[in-house]
Amino acid sequence: MDVAFAAAVPPVQRTAENHRRPPLTGQVAAFGAEGARGSLAGPSDYLALLKPRVMSLVVFTALAAMIVAPGALHPVLAITALICIAVGAGAAGALNQWYDADIDAIMTRTRTRPVASGKIGRQEALEFGATLAAFSVFAMAFLVGYVPAILLAATIAFYVFVYTMWLKRSTVQNIVIGGAAGALPPVIGWAAVSGAAFDPLPWLLFLIIFLWTPPHFWALALAGSEDYARAKVPMLPVVKGSRTTRNQIVVYTILLAASAVTPYALGFTGLIYAATAAIGSAAFLALSVALWLAPVDRERVAALRVFAFSIFYLFALFTALAAEKLIGLAPAEPTVTKAEQVVKQRLPGAPPASNW
């Protein structure tokens, strides 16, 4: 049956040992040619192929950025933009499962995914994901704008080609660098409303998610390190061990806490966001320190607590950001931000910031 599946989808050859795909095993091989045709797939399998949980977080962070962005977007276009972002995220998830079917079949956490289990064939997943990716980018370009479309295309390409095909199997820094893909949706949402790609606030939101990604995924990797080791995925706990991973989780949580309060420090947000960021970051750090101190037999429980809270933390942070704007408690959009004031005041002979 392995032969039947391999005939349907030629294996990708790699020269480096850690890039070489192991033989298809488990349920992928068991379904063989029938699984490759995707004859066992139902609507729920195609939904699972899109990674709906990841998609919901991506869409939510983009929506929050759209709410706080300056300018206005017709509700129909706003919904269109969100649909494009959701479809693009789903496409990336489908292409990820297409490429990672071999290691997904080995890992307990992922072996029931549609491609790994053989319910959807790899070629079918590839075609489905590529079609959705093209649709999302072109729809965004023609219906919303070229700037968010370019950002969406870059996000999908980075996740699929840079993270999935390269970083994930080749470096312990896979999710650190690869986290850039998951951090871009607020920038896309902001650009959909404002048409601007380089305003400071969306990139501060990018930084928050970028720094949030390592403690989020490393906590999960600690809880499932045996899975990653079997699949030969070089996650930090597998390569560097538990103690180094715990240390890095604490370090990144501290950096995350600092980045989370920066929008308030620079005058972009109000007290609701500031309080949420401060309290949430303190709780996140407390859980990270608890993981750092946990005995070996309690490590998995402590790691899963960090992982679960990290999801709540990000939702809470972006909820506060959006709610502040919706109820009218966000700062008025300043002509000059605090950051610009600092820069202007430090320039020799510069006029007062109020004269800008």
QUIDAMO-V176041 format. One record per run of one state. SS is the DSSP state (@ for helix, = for strand, . for the rest). FROM is the first residue (numbers start at 0). LEN is the number of residues. If there is no record, write none. Layout:
# QUIDAMO-V176041
SS&FROM&LEN  SS&FROM&LEN
This chain:
# QUIDAMO-V176041
.&0&1  @&1&7  .&8&8  @&16&3  .&19&6  @&25&11  .&36&6  @&42&7  .&49&2  @&51&17  .&68&6  @&74&25  .&99&1  @&100&6  .&106&15  @&121&22  .&143&2  @&145&25  .&170&3  @&173&10  .&183&1  @&184&10  .&194&5  @&199&24  .&223&1  @&224&6  .&230&5  @&235&4  .&239&2  @&241&24  .&265&5  @&270&23  .&293&2  @&295&31  .&326&11  @&337&9  .&346&6  @&352&3  .&355&1
